[in-house]
Every structure is written in structure tokens, then in C-alpha cells.
């Protein structure tokens, strides 16, 4: 486990540098926002396009993989929702808490880190995991909150969801990459080198941006945040491991990547959604802060376990 910890520490050290820069205001919130935009729209998109364009659909999509991940997420999502409702919080707050329990920082932390730690073969399963998070669960929380507020579902809601997916650069870059791959035309050398060069900025840029954004997070409602962090860092990978290894018997290497992805800390886009809808943003903020700090150890343990098989 120590060798794995030594490999993961540089990634979290870069998050720490970003956190320090944000705390001392060397990097202002405005600067962090622009760095995040660069990573989101350029560097990470280039990385995702390059991965997808150089992979076949069979290397990314697998029905047992998708079903296992959905089952594992569904178990924890339902548990987090049940606990929230037993505490007598609203359906909207319960949906936000459930989102914290299953949505990890796959785009900004998982893909850059796991491709280095687990090898290039981790790219396909990571892309599939990210796609499910973005398409299924980001849509689900929007439907729940909008449905509760309007009292019904309307075509306007689904149209907004569709437009949101079409405007998401991570979705667009993956789809365009797969379309290129399916054409059978190799990515030209200069273009591939350009994408590799731009995509290489995704790892340091994303990690630094995560740290700088954490500097603005507050730690309130610690007991709830601790419970949701436990759901995300422990229960989520455990449920996904059960679904992948026992129920659907997913191919071991892909299952290992999926389990490792499930151990990632809560994603920053959950906070963006909570803030957008005005539903428990401080609770989400605290959960992101706690889960990211603790994940230094939990991710190390999970990676050490999955690499053993």
C-alpha cells in the first residue's frame, strides 16, 4: 500500500498547492474560475477527445459494466435518500445528498490520475463511468428538483436537459472522439500531438483548480457531511464492487477501474447544482472538503486492492 500512497501523493500535493494559493488569495476566486474554464473547455476536452478517438466503442462500452455501475450507484443513492428522508429533510435536499453519495470527481481528478496510475487501458472504463454520471445522475437530480417545484414534468424540462448535455464539453468531446474512431480514419500525427500537448495540461490544471476551489468551501453541518463522505468513499465503492464482481461478473480489469472511480471524492459540479437550485450548498461544500481530504487514504487503499487482481 505504501508504494501506491507514494504514487498518489503527488496528485494530492498538487491539490494542496492549489488550496494554499486559494487560501492566501494568490489565486482569487475569479482566477480559479478562469483556470477551471480553461481545463473544462480546452485541456480536459482535448484529453477526452484523444482517448475516445483512439479507442473503439467495444473498448469503452460493456452492458455488464453499465448495469453493474448503475446497480452499485442505485443502492447507495437509495440508502442516502432514505436516511435523508428519515431525518425529515425535503425531497429536494434528499436528492442533493444522494447526489453527493454517488457522484465522484471523475473528470477533473479520476481520469487524469487513474490513466497515470492504472495505465492507458483505464481510459475506456473511466470514459464510460463519466458518461453515466453526466447523462444519468446529473439528469436525475434536475428532474427531481424541477418536478417537485413545478409539480409535474414538462417538455421544457427535458428540452433543457438535452441542451445541457449538448453544451457539456466533456460529453461533446467524447461523442466526437467516438465518431472519429468509428470512421476508421487514424488521427493524423500532428493533430494527435496537438491534442496530447493540450490534454497534458488537464492533469496539473485540474488538480490545481480543485485545490483552489476548495479554499472557498466552508465546513458546516459536519455530521451530515461526514455521513455523506462515508457513503461516497466507503459505501459507494463497496456497493459497486459487489455489483461488478458478484452480480454481473464484470471483466476484472474494467471492474477494478470502476471500483476505483467509485472511491473518488464528491465532484465539484454537485456544488454547482446545489448552488444553482439553492438547495443545501453549504452541506455539499463541507462534504466536498471532507471527502477530498480523506480520499488521500481511501483512494490509496482501493487502488492497492484493485491492482491486486
KOLKE-606056 format. One record per residue: y, z, x of N, C-alpha, C in turn; residue in three letters. Coordinates in steps of 0.001 Angstrom, whole numbers, padded with zeros to 6 digits, always signed. Each point is the difference from the previous one (the first is absolute). Layout:
# KOLKE-606056
YZXYZXYZXala ...
//
This chain:
# KOLKE-606056
-001212+000000+000827+001212+000000-000827+001265+000000+000863unk -000069+000645+001167+001169+000058+000880+000442-001385+000452unk -000920-000903+000387+000439-001348+000380+000732-000718-001140unk -000474+000192-001244+000666-000618-001151+001389+000597-000180unk +000093+001324+000142+001301+000667-000133+000988-000535+001026unk -000479-000206+001220+000875-000507+001061+000463-001424-000303unk -000829-000757-000735+000385-001360-000372+000981-000013-001171unk -000134+000965-000918+000886+000033-001167+001339+000655+000312unk +000019+000895+000988+001230+000729+000314+001202-000903+000294unk -000158-001093+000768+001183-000849+000243+000628-000543-001283unk -000841-000296-001001+000542-000503-001261+000842+001075-000687unk -000524+001217-000040+000738+001081-000642+001176+000464+000867unk -000124-000175+001320+001129+000318+000871+001174-000926-000307unk -000289-001250-000300+001058-000943-000352+000648+000386-001328unk -000809+000491-000935+000561+000534-001247+000901+001185+000316unk -000454+000855+000944+000794+001161+000390+001333-000385+000610unk +000013-001062+000822+001255-000474+000587+000959-000461-001102unk -000559-000727-000977+000822-000440-001117+000539+001167-000802unk -000842+001023-000177+000434+001200-000731+001151+000687+000738unk -000145+000114+001311+001066+000624+000801+001303-000796-000119unk -000121-001338+000099+001194-000843-000084+000694+000153-001349unk -000811+000175-001059+000579+000195-001320+000621+001373-000167unk -000627+001007+000568+000495+001377-000147+001326+000203+000719unk +000148-000592+001181+001241+000185+000762+001038-001051-000382unk -000337-000830-001000+000906-001027-000525+000295-001098+001013unk -000835-000104+001053+000117-001162+000880-000321-001254-000799unk -000960+000163-000918-000327-001042-000963+000417+000514-001368unk +001045-000577-000563+000479+000420-001315-000932-000546-001082unk +000082+000534-001215-000806-000552-001096+000231-001496-000200unk +001244-000459+000222+000287-001426-000147-000728-000810+001072unk -000006+000520+001239-000706-000686+001082-001498-000046-000278unk -000527+001112-000514-001432+000041-000348-000321-001007-001083unk +000887-000127-000978-000218-000956-001090-000058-001428+000530unk +000874-000336+000953+000003-001359+000550-001214-000242+000895unk -000416+001017+000752-001210-000151+000800-001212-000210-000909unk -000062+000774-001078-001091-000145-000958-000008-001396-000606unk +001181-000539-000306+000092-001360-000537-000535-001017+000998unk +000368+000172+001267-000485-000930+001023-001527+000023+000073unk -000563+001209+000026-001458+000119+000087-000656-000586-001245unk +000540+000360-001172-000604-000377-001282+000032-001510-000216unk +001165-000613+000244+000167-001411-000328-000343-000947+001140unk +000026+000474+001237-000229-000898+001126-001236+000370+000817unk +000048+001141+000701-001069+000320+000948-001352+000205-000684unk -000046+000869-001014-001272+000273-000665-000491-001227-000763unk +000917-000730-000605-000391-001219-000718-000600-001018+000948unk +000581-000131+001206-000551-000920+001001-001400+000437+000416unk -000178+001303+000194-001314+000524+000373-001028-000286-001085unk +000345+000275-001259-000932-000200-001105-000335-001475-000184unk +001016-000863+000092-000251-001438-000132-000948-000479+001095unk +000244+000442+001217-000833-000432+001130-001442+000467-000178unk -000184+001255-000414-001360+000484-000234-000690-000833-001078unk +000689-000190-001135-000605-000708-001130-000271-001464+000325unk +000917-000628+000733-000158-001418+000321-001153-000248+000963unk -000374+001009+000753-001089-000148+000979-001306+000618-000487unk -000041+000392-001277-001213+000546-000595-000406-000849-001202unk -001293-000032-000285-000459-000660-001219+000012+001008-001142unk -000031-000497-001231+000002+000887-001163-001218+000921+000029unk -001132-000499+000493-001218+000818+000069+000164+001184+000947unk +000863-000130+000994+000235+001092+000943+000937+001063-000578unk +000653-000325-001106+000929+000937-000624-000566+000556-001299unk -000487-000888-000876-000440+000438-001328-001494+000262-000049unk -000361+001116-000630-001391+000351-000271-000022+000808-001291unk -000787-000439-000975-000036+000699-001297-000449+001453+000133unk -001084+000313+000739-000370+001415+000165+001119+000816+000650unk +000713-000608+000939+001108+000681+000663+001081+000358-001014unk +000385-000974-000807+001059+000223-001001-000430+001059-001003unk -001224-000094-000496-000484+000955-000997-000089+001415+000582unk -000461+000096+001235-000109+001312+000639+001370+000639+000176unk +000964-000790+000448+001337+000550+000209+000627+000408-001327unk -000170-000827-001021+000557+000334-001316-000655+001254-000572unk -001311+000156+000182-000686+001187-000506+000480+001244+000731unk +000047-000057+001328+000460+001157+000768+001419+000400-000371unk +000883-000990-000099+001385+000279-000396+000046+000543-001428unk -000801-000591-000882+000007+000415-001407-000408+001455-000186unk -000983+000446+000780-000457+001386-000099+001134+000956+000356unk +000665-000251+001125+001078+000894+000459+001226-000132-000900unk +000278-001211-000458+001131-000235-000904-000189+000804-001285unk -001211-000044-000537-000282+000744-001231+000090+001507+000228unk -000512+000477+001135+000049+001432+000303+001443+000484+000136unk +000816-000746+000762+001399+000385+000183+000745+000002-001332unk -000305-000987-000845+000634-000057-001322-000409+001191-000848unk -001291+000337+000020-000504+001126-000792+000648+001309+000436unk +000053+000249+001309+000606+001231+000511+001476+000068-000391unk +000687-001135+000087+001417-000034-000365+000190+000324-001480unk -000841-000546-000844+000126+000243-001441-000364+001435-000353unk -000956+000582+000734-000341+001409-000221+001163+000911+000374unk +000853-000454+000929+001203+000745+000337+001124-000256-000998unk -000295-000817-001007+000930-000322-001095+001211-000811+000461unk -000195-000861+001007+001075-000904+000368-000096-001240-000882unk +001054-000789-000037+000039-001179-000854-000961-001069+000504unk -000294-000962-000862-000870-001111+000379+000625-000791+001147unk +001321-000163-000019+000681-000738+001053-000148+000708+001351unk +000194+001319+000021-000165+000754+001238-001450-000041+000470unk -000930+000079-000942-001417-000061+000346-000337-001341+000652unk +000610-001079-000497-000243-001324+000577+000523-000074+001433unk +001157+000600+000247+000569+000005+001351-000875+000827+000940unk -000479+001155-000466-000868+000833+000833-001316-000715+000304unk -000552-000684-000998-001239-000746+000216+000210-001122+001013unk +001184-000613-000042+000328-001042+000972+000026+000569+001412unk +000549+001194+000143+000004+000672+001314-001419+000230+000502unk -000914+000261-000908-001364+000361+000371-000824-001175+000503unk +000435-001240-000291-000858-001141+000358+000693-001108+000785unk +001332+000012+000088+000684-001108+000681+000420+000421+001400unk -000658-000567+000995+000300+000315+001387+000946-001000+000632unk +000493+000333+001171+000963-000843+000703-000734-001116+000748unk -000645-000874-000775-000845-001035+000579+000816-001058+000738unk +001103-000443-000610+000780-001072+000592+000695+000394+001286unk +000761+001087-000030+000821+000376+001149-000762+000764+001072unk -001051+000720-000367-000734+000810+000973-001429-000491+000197unk -000711-000234-001095-001423-000296+000089-000335-001282+000729unk +000577-001122-000447-000339-001294+000607+000397-000053+001479unk +001242+000358+000355+000337-000034+001433-000879+000908+000853unk -000348+001185-000516-000754+000962+000789-001486-000341+000054unk -000599-000329-001134-001449-000185-000041-000451-001289+000679unk +000847-001032-000016-000372-001226+000712-000098+000276+001494unk +000826+000921+000491-000065+000385+001415-001189+000920+000252unk -000179+001011-000877-001034+001013+000232-001402-000477-000351unk -000119-000780-001078-001316-000407-000484-000338-001450+000333unk +000965-000738+000541-000259-001375+000393+000505-001003-001017unk +000124-001276+000413+000510-001052-000889-000818-000172-001269unk -001297+000366+000048-000851-000150-001173+000413+000924-001145unk +000869+000959+000291+000483+000901-001054+001050-000663-000884unk +000542-001135+000443+001100-000637-000725-000397-000402-001416unk -001162-000626-000147-000428-000463-001324-000107+001124-001022unk -000797+001051+000280-000079+001126-000947+001348+000673-000250unk +000850+000080+001023+001311+000617-000190+000867-000830-000939unk -000055-001323+000129+000765-000868-000898-000474+000163-001440unk -001314+000132-000196-000542+000173-001341+000434+001335-000589unk -000023+001043+000800+000440+001320-000450+001470-000024-000396unk +000824-000627+000832+001433-000086-000290+000255-000774-001285unk -000734-001093-000192+000176-000811-001206-000337+000800-001262unk -001065+000775+000045-000375+000813-001165+001068+001046-000294unk +000486+000654+001047+001054+001011-000181+001232-000606-000664unk +000410-001169+000494+001227-000613-000494-000163-000576-001404unk -001117-000684-000225-000171-000704-001271-000453+000941-001110unk -000970+000853+000282-000582+000840-001056+000817+001267-000233unk +000169+000812+001041+000560+001335-000222+001527+000013-000110unk +000684-000893+000730+001447-000081-000187+000334-000518-001395unk -000852-000883-000519+000194-000485-001375-000324+001088-001009unk -001047+000793+000293-000446+001022-000941+001076+001050-000240unk +000638+000496+001053+001018+001035-000185+001202-000550-000767unk +000329-001261+000249+001106-000624-000729-000336-000117-001483unk -001224-000403-000311-000418-000131-001393+000007+001353-000715unk -000477+001034+000684-000068+001325-000627+001402+000528-000293unk +000876-000028+000996+001336+000560-000193+000803-000821-001001unk -000054-001314+000134+000747-000858-000925-000552+000115-001410unk -001326+000039-000113-000621+000131-001315+000361+001305-000689unk +000027+001096+000754+000356+001299-000577+001461+000015-000448unk +000871-000651+000741+001421+000028-000336+000335-000931-001164unk -000700-001128-000061+000277-000947-001076-000872+000228-001225unk -001089+000751+000202-000915+000249-001106-000936-001152-000290unk +000092-001069+000777-000869-001167-000193+000081-000885+001241unk -000930-000939+000071+000030-000994+001072+000656-001281-000531unk +000780-000628+000844+000649-001244-000410-000214-001052+001081unk +000204-001267-000409-000151-001083+000972+001012+000116+001121unk +001146+000616-000318+001038+000174+001026-000513+000861+001161unk -000799+001020-000331-000558+000872+001033-000947-000786+000904unk -000889-000765-000616-000958-000769+000790+000694-001098+000800unk +001045-000573-000577+000760-001019+000725+000680+000616+001222unk +000554+001210-000185+000642+000699+001127-001015+000333+001085unk -001208+000411-000435-001062+000289+000972-000357-001244+000797unk -000163-001108-000703-000337-001254+000671+001057-000428+000989unk +001252+000112-000392+001094-000373+000897+000061+000929+001202unk -000288+001287-000238-000009+000955+001108-001049-000356+001034unk -001186-000424-000457-001062-000396+000923+000373-001275+000742unk +000607-000948-000722+000378-001268+000617+001100+000179+001044unk +000804+001058-000142+001091+000242+000939-000395+000944+001135unk -001225+000541-000058-000440+000920+001049-000444-000799+001221unk +000693+000137+001132-000328-000842+001160-001403+000231+000539unk -000557+001192-000186-001358+000244+000490-001012-000801-000811unk +000170-000023-001331-000880-000797-000860+000176-001481+000314unk +001251-000446+000069+000289-001418+000236-000571-000465+001338unk +000189+000798+001043-000481-000404+001330-001526-000072+000034unk -000682+000933-000662-001460-000042-000032-000502-001217-000772unk +000614-000279-001150-000413-001151-000819+000235-001303+000748unk +001175-000157+000601+000296-001218+000754-000950-000157+001185unk -000324+001118+000659-000943-000057+001106-001381-000441-000444unk -000451+000507-001138-001311-000393-000516-000011-001463-000429unk +001109-000454-000588+000091-001417-000386-000078-000889+001240unk +000675+000418+001073-000078-000768+001248-001434-000001+000522unk -000621+001180-000020-001380+000105+000488-000945-000894-000787unk +000175-000022-001327-000896-000788-000856+000186-001501+000199unk +001153-000392+000543+000236-001427+000240-000853-000535+001147unk -000474+000914+000843-000823-000414+001129+000788-000496+001191unk +001324+000005-000110+000844-000463+001100+000267+001173+000943unk -000317-000118+001279+000270+001105+000934+001509+000260+000107unk +000336+001257+000209+001408+000343+000210+000432-000575+001349unk +001047-000826+000024+000444-000575+001286+000313+001081+001024unk -000287-000314+001257+000180+000971+001066+001382+000632+000053unk +001082-000810+000006+001342+000594+000056+000309+000896-001199unk -000443-000414-001200+000227+000827-001189-000775+001300+000096unk -001241-000090+000475-000821+001205+000130+000619+000967+001007unk +000535-000548+001099+000652+000849+000998+001279+000628-000545unk +000757-000790-000788+001213+000536-000626-000346+001149-000940unk -001037-000181-000835-000408+001041-000940-000511+001235+000747unk -000722-000225+001099-000505+001123+000796+001157+000780+000616unk +001003-000730+000501+001158+000646+000624+000797+000801-001028unk +000278-000597-001160+000747+000696-001045-000829+001137-000594unk -001282-000254-000207-000873+001022-000570-000193+001191+000911unk +000131-000221+001325-000157+001109+000945+001085+001053-000189unk +001129-000393-000571+001073+000962-000257-000316+000903-001185unk -001015-000368-000784-000312+000772-001208-000475+001407+000337unk -000852+000125+001018-000564+001315+000316+001066+000999+000446unk +000750-000263+001083+001021+000984+000388+001101+000132-001037unk +000403-001118-000604+001076+000059-000984-000383+000808-001226unk -001210-000233-000501-000450+000707-001196-000163+001493+000264unk -000595+000341+001133-000228+001416+000313+001323+000733+000203unk +000930-000639+000702+001315+000605+000202+000709+000176-001343unk -000094-001004-000859+000647+000070-001319-000610+001111-000852unk -001320+000184+000085-000648+001087-000742+000588+001335+000432unk +000077+000217+001322+000539+001257+000505+001434+000225-000409unk +000841-001044+000147+001418+000135-000354+000181+000291-001483unk -000842-000606-000840+000107+000250-001449-000475+001406-000351unk -000980+000523+000754-000480+001361-000249+001084+001036+000279unk +000929-000336+000879+001075+000943+000349+000887+000315-001192unk +000004-000884-000987+000831+000235-001192-000788+000634-001134unk -001298+000215+000198-000833+000559-001062+000166+001518-000053unk -000081+000547-001203+000102+001449-000185-001369+000566-000330unk -000224+001253+000349-001287+000664-000255+000180+001033-001103unk -000127-000451-001248+000103+000883-001152-001302-000073-000795unk -000184+000995-000881-001241+000070-000795-001208-000104+000925unk -000054+000889+000999-000998-000111+001054-001423+000135-000509unk -000216+000855-001017-001369+000197-000482-000552-001276-000620unk +000828-000716-000759-000447-001259-000597-000163-001055+001084unk +000954-000048+000927-000080-000968+001093-001252+000223+000851unk -000351+001263+000225-001206+000312+000780-001252-000474-000741unk -000036+000197-001311-001148-000444-000806-000116-001523+000044unk +001109-000704-000167-000038-001460+000008-000351-000529+001385unk +000446+000678+001050-000373-000393+001360-001493+000180+000220unk -000555+001081-000550-001447+000228+000077-000756-001116-000723unk +000509-000388-001165-000619-001105-000740-000006-001267+000845unk +001150-000298+000619+000137-001266+000720-000787-000012+001306unk +000054+001087+000741-000584-000001+001348-001470+000392+000036unk -000464+000715-001016-001385+000494+000003-000813-000581-001159unk +000476+000219-001228-000777-000437-001164-000067-001517-000113unk +001090-000673+000298+000001-001464-000124-001004-000657+000946unk +000038+000280+001308-001009-000620+000865-001428+000443-000337unk -000161+001248-000479-001345+000464-000375-000526-000786-001200unk +000846-000204-001004-000415-000742-001190-000278-001460+000334unk +000846-000597+000839-000209-001391+000396-001277-000130+000837unk -000265+000969+000869-001228-000023+000795-001226+000072-000907unk +000042+000859-001008-001115+000103-000951-000217-001321-000726unk +001096-000605-000470-000107-001256-000735-000488-001135+000894unk +000496-000041+001243-000335-001108+000892-001392+000118+000606unk -000395+001211+000385-001257+000179+000722-001184+000305-000905unk +000270+000636-001135-001098+000430-000881-000134-000893-001224unk +001111-000226-000702-000080-000724-001270-000145-001504+000210unk +000880-000604+000795+000005-001464+000135-000572-000495+001325unk -000290+000895+000922-000596-000352+001289+000739-001156+000676unk +001295+000196+000182+000839-000990+000674-000431-000124+001461unk +000125-001195+000544-000326-000225+001410+000717+001045+000845unk -000715+000580+000955+000463+001218+000675+001354-000147+000686unk +000208-001109+000699+001257-000150+000732+001189-000072-000955unk -000152-000774-001070+001067-000105-000996+000203+001332-000708unk -001105+000704-000274+000103+001310-000652+000767+000978+000886unk -000252-000058+001301+000711+000889+000918+001497-000232-000018unk +000403-001266-000037+001426-000319-000059+000597+000493-001314unk -000723-000197-001096+000479+000435-001308+000180+001518-000053unk -000961+000718+000543+000074+001468+000010+001176+000459+000856unk +000166-000629+001173+001121+000360+000871+001329-000276-000692unk +000093-001120-000701+001227-000330-000740+000295+001041-001074unk -001061+000542-000596+000170+001002-001059+000518+001327+000550unk -000123+000200+001304+000448+001248+000615+001461-000055+000442unk +000667-001117-000256+001404-000123+000405+000895+000907-000838unk +001133+000436+000554+000930+000845-000772+000677-000793-001112unk +000673+000703-000876+000630-000610-001176+001039-001037+000430unk +000011-001129-000702+000894-001104+000344+001428+000270-000452unk +000935-000553+000752+001400+000163-000334+000402-000685-001285unk -000746-001067-000404+000393-000692-001226-000240+000844-001256unk -000827+001053+000115-000164+000910-001134+001317+000743-000248unk +000655+000375+001099+001310+000662-000133+001024-000946-000609unk -000035-001267+000412+000937-000987-000542-000187-000138-001505unk -001253-000052-000453-000281-000090-001441+000448+001265-000725unk -000301+001168+000588+000383+001265-000632+001515+000109-000120unk +000690-000428+001044+001464+000048-000025+000559-001010-000996unk -000616-001176-000058+000461-001049-000924-000100+000458-001459unk -001108+000662-000329-000200+000443-001381+000541+001410-000254unk +000456+000684+001059+000514+001350-000167-001068+001008-000372unk -001204-000166+000569-001134+000876-000323-000476+000700+001274unk +000311+001262+000151-000504+000871+001068+000150-000571+001409unk +001166-000550+000366+000133-000547+001364-000114+001059+001090unk +000482+001240-000265-000101+001053+001017-001450+000385+000262unk -000798+000004-001053-001421+000321+000134-000695-001049+000866unk +000311-001251-000255-000582-001088+000781+000483+000072+001447unk +001281+000273+000179+000582+000118+001333-000731+001045+000829unk -000223+001168-000588-000698+001076+000704-001437-000394+000320unk -000649-000711-000918-001386-000411+000215-000108-001003+001145unk +000938-000926+000067+000008-000970+001102+000176+000719+001329unk +000930+000959+000031+000280+000738+001233-001231+000784+000456unk -000607+000750-000911-001152+000842+000345-001210-000858+000373unk -000295-001008-000825-001200-000808+000251+000112-000774+001314unk +001196-000467+000335+000167-000723+001260-000219+000914+001197unk +000524+001225-000074-000160+000951+001104-001469+000386+000187unk -000681+000311-001092-001393+000443+000095-000937-001143+000364unk +000368-001232-000364-000894-001139+000217-000265-000268+001478unk +000821+000561+000885-000271-000148+001429-001422+000466+000311unk -000412+001093-000634-001347+000541+000229-001037-000627-000921unk +000357-000174-001281-000996-000489-000959-000385-001450+000279unk +000971-000841+000326-000331-001394+000309-000873-000067+001243unk +000308+000825+000987-000817+000041+001216-001445+000338-000333unk -000192+001015-000850-001350+000393-000384-000730-001091-000754unk +000690-000656-000928-000631-001060-000789-000353-001193+000873unk +000914-000404+000886-000291-001129+000886-001174+000318+000917unk -000032+001223+000519-001112+000405+000847-001318-000102-000757unk +000028+000368-001293-001232-000047-000814-000408-001443-000287unk +000961-000830-000475-000384-001354-000401-000408-000864+001190unk +000584+000254+001171-000407-000792+001161-001403+000367+000486unk -000513+001126-000475-001359+000404+000378-001056-000849-000688unk +000382-000678-001097-000984-000889-000649+000500-001433-000086unk 
//
